[in-house]
Amino acid sequence: MKIGVIADTHVHKISELPSTLINVLIRMDMVVHLGDFHSEDLVNDLKEITNFRGVAGNHDSHIPGLPE
C-alpha cells in the first residue's frame, strides 16, 4: 500500500498544488493530510482522487468533519 502524507498546503483547490505533487497523490492508495488545508474544497478534491484521511490544523476550524 502506498500512503502519501502531506501537510500545510494552504490552498483552496487541488489544482493550486504543484502538478508534480498532484501526479504523485493520484498514484497513492491513501493520502493523509496533517492539517492547514485552507479550504473545504481541497478536502473534497482529495476525497475524489483517493482514499483520504485528515486532521484539522490551526487554520482549519471552519472545515467541518475533521478531527483535531
VEXVEX-825420 format. One record per residue: residue number from 0; x, y, z negated of N, C-alpha, C in turn. Coordinates in nm, 2 decimals. Each point is the difference from the previous one (the first is absolute). Last residue first. Example, Ala and Ser with C-alpha at 12.3 -4.5 7.8 and 13.67 -1.06 7.14 Angstrom:
nupa,n.c1,n.c2,n.c3,ca.c1,ca.c2,ca.c3,c.c1,c.c2,c.c3
1,1.28,-0.22,-0.71,0.09,0.11,0.00,-0.08,0.11,-0.08 .
0,0.03,-0.57,0.01,-0.09,0.12,0.00,0.09,0.12,0.00 .
***
This chain:
nupa,n.c1,n.c2,n.c3,ca.c1,ca.c2,ca.c3,c.c1,c.c2,c.c3
67,-0.94,1.68,-1.53,0.12,0.08,-0.04,0.12,-0.09,-0.01 .
66,-0.42,-0.10,0.34,0.04,-0.01,-0.14,0.13,0.08,-0.03 .
65,-0.39,0.10,0.38,0.14,-0.04,-0.02,0.03,-0.02,-0.15 .
64,-0.44,0.15,0.19,0.03,-0.14,0.02,0.14,-0.05,-0.02 .
63,-0.13,0.51,0.16,-0.08,-0.10,-0.08,0.05,-0.14,0.03 .
62,0.24,0.51,0.03,-0.02,-0.12,0.08,-0.07,-0.11,-0.09 .
61,0.16,0.43,-0.16,-0.12,0.02,0.08,-0.03,-0.12,0.09 .
60,0.39,0.03,-0.28,-0.11,-0.01,-0.09,-0.13,0.02,0.08 .
59,0.50,-0.01,0.12,-0.11,-0.08,0.06,-0.13,-0.01,-0.08 .
58,0.48,0.17,-0.07,-0.07,0.09,0.10,-0.13,-0.06,0.05 .
57,0.31,-0.23,-0.30,-0.04,0.12,-0.07,-0.07,0.10,0.09 .
56,-0.03,-0.51,0.14,0.11,0.08,-0.05,-0.06,0.12,-0.07 .
55,-0.23,-0.51,0.10,0.00,0.15,0.01,0.12,0.06,-0.06 .
54,-0.03,-0.49,0.25,-0.03,0.06,-0.13,0.01,0.15,0.02 .
53,-0.07,-0.47,0.33,0.06,0.12,-0.03,-0.05,0.05,-0.14 .
52,-0.02,-0.40,0.45,0.00,0.02,-0.15,0.06,0.13,-0.03 .
51,-0.19,-0.30,0.47,0.05,0.12,-0.07,-0.02,-0.01,-0.15 .
50,0.03,-0.27,0.51,-0.04,-0.03,-0.14,0.06,0.11,-0.09 .
49,-0.04,0.15,0.50,0.06,-0.11,-0.07,-0.07,-0.02,-0.13 .
48,-0.12,0.34,0.33,0.11,-0.06,0.07,0.05,-0.13,-0.07 .
47,-0.36,0.29,-0.17,-0.04,-0.04,0.13,0.11,-0.08,0.07 .
46,0.06,0.21,-0.42,-0.09,-0.11,-0.02,-0.04,-0.06,0.14 .
45,0.25,0.40,-0.02,0.08,-0.12,-0.04,-0.08,-0.12,-0.01 .
44,-0.22,0.40,0.09,0.08,-0.04,0.11,0.08,-0.12,-0.03 .
43,-0.25,0.20,-0.35,-0.08,-0.07,0.10,0.07,-0.05,0.12 .
42,0.23,0.27,-0.31,-0.03,-0.13,-0.07,-0.09,-0.08,0.10 .
41,0.10,0.43,0.13,0.12,-0.09,0.02,-0.03,-0.13,-0.07 .
40,-0.33,0.33,-0.04,0.01,-0.05,0.14,0.12,-0.09,0.01 .
39,-0.07,0.23,-0.40,-0.08,-0.12,0.01,0.01,-0.06,0.14 .
38,0.39,0.33,-0.19,-0.13,0.00,0.05,-0.06,-0.14,0.01 .
37,0.43,0.12,-0.20,-0.04,0.13,0.04,-0.15,0.00,0.05 .
36,0.33,-0.34,-0.22,-0.05,-0.01,0.13,-0.01,0.13,0.07 .
35,0.19,-0.20,-0.45,0.02,0.13,0.07,-0.02,-0.01,0.15 .
34,0.08,-0.47,-0.23,-0.06,0.12,-0.04,0.05,0.12,0.07 .
33,0.12,-0.48,0.07,0.02,0.03,-0.14,-0.04,0.14,-0.04 .
32,-0.13,-0.41,0.38,0.04,0.15,-0.01,0.00,0.04,-0.15 .
31,0.03,-0.47,0.33,-0.03,0.05,-0.14,0.05,0.14,0.00 .
30,-0.15,-0.39,0.39,0.07,0.12,-0.03,-0.04,0.05,-0.14 .
29,0.02,-0.49,0.32,-0.06,0.08,-0.11,0.08,0.13,-0.01 .
28,0.10,-0.30,0.34,-0.12,-0.08,-0.05,-0.07,0.08,-0.10 .
27,0.30,0.23,0.39,0.00,-0.05,-0.13,-0.12,-0.08,-0.03 .
26,0.11,0.26,0.40,0.05,-0.13,0.01,0.00,-0.07,-0.14 .
25,-0.12,0.46,0.07,-0.10,-0.09,0.07,0.04,-0.14,0.01 .
24,0.29,0.33,-0.19,-0.11,-0.03,-0.09,-0.10,-0.09,0.07 .
23,0.38,0.16,0.24,0.04,-0.10,-0.10,-0.13,-0.04,-0.08 .
22,-0.05,0.34,0.32,0.03,-0.12,0.07,0.04,-0.11,-0.10 .
21,-0.06,0.43,-0.17,-0.13,-0.05,0.04,0.02,-0.14,0.07 .
20,0.39,0.25,-0.10,-0.06,-0.05,-0.12,-0.14,-0.07,0.03 .
19,0.22,0.23,0.35,0.08,-0.12,-0.04,-0.06,-0.07,-0.12 .
18,-0.18,0.41,0.15,-0.04,-0.11,0.08,0.07,-0.13,-0.04 .
17,-0.08,0.39,-0.36,0.09,-0.02,0.11,-0.04,-0.13,0.08 .
16,-0.39,0.26,-0.25,0.12,-0.07,-0.04,0.09,-0.02,0.12 .
15,-0.44,0.19,0.04,0.10,0.10,-0.05,0.13,-0.07,-0.05 .
14,-0.40,-0.24,0.13,0.07,0.05,0.12,0.10,0.10,-0.03 .
13,-0.29,-0.19,-0.33,0.11,-0.08,0.03,0.08,0.05,0.12 .
12,-0.26,0.35,-0.31,-0.04,-0.11,0.09,0.13,-0.08,0.04 .
11,0.02,0.36,-0.32,-0.14,-0.01,0.01,-0.04,-0.13,0.08 .
10,0.46,0.08,-0.31,-0.05,0.03,0.13,-0.15,-0.02,0.00 .
9,0.38,-0.11,-0.34,-0.05,0.14,0.01,-0.05,0.05,0.14 .
8,0.25,-0.41,-0.22,-0.01,0.04,0.14,-0.05,0.14,0.02 .
7,0.14,-0.32,-0.40,0.02,0.15,0.02,0.00,0.04,0.15 .
6,0.07,-0.51,-0.05,-0.05,0.09,-0.10,0.03,0.14,0.04 .
5,0.01,-0.58,0.15,0.03,0.14,0.02,-0.06,0.08,-0.11 .
4,0.11,-0.54,0.18,-0.02,0.08,-0.11,0.04,0.14,0.03 .
3,-0.14,-0.50,0.25,0.06,0.13,0.01,-0.04,0.08,-0.12 .
2,0.04,-0.55,0.12,-0.07,0.10,-0.07,0.08,0.13,0.01 .
1,-0.06,-0.53,0.22,0.07,0.12,0.01,-0.08,0.11,-0.07 .
0,0.03,-0.57,-0.02,-0.08,0.12,0.00,0.09,0.12,0.00 .
***
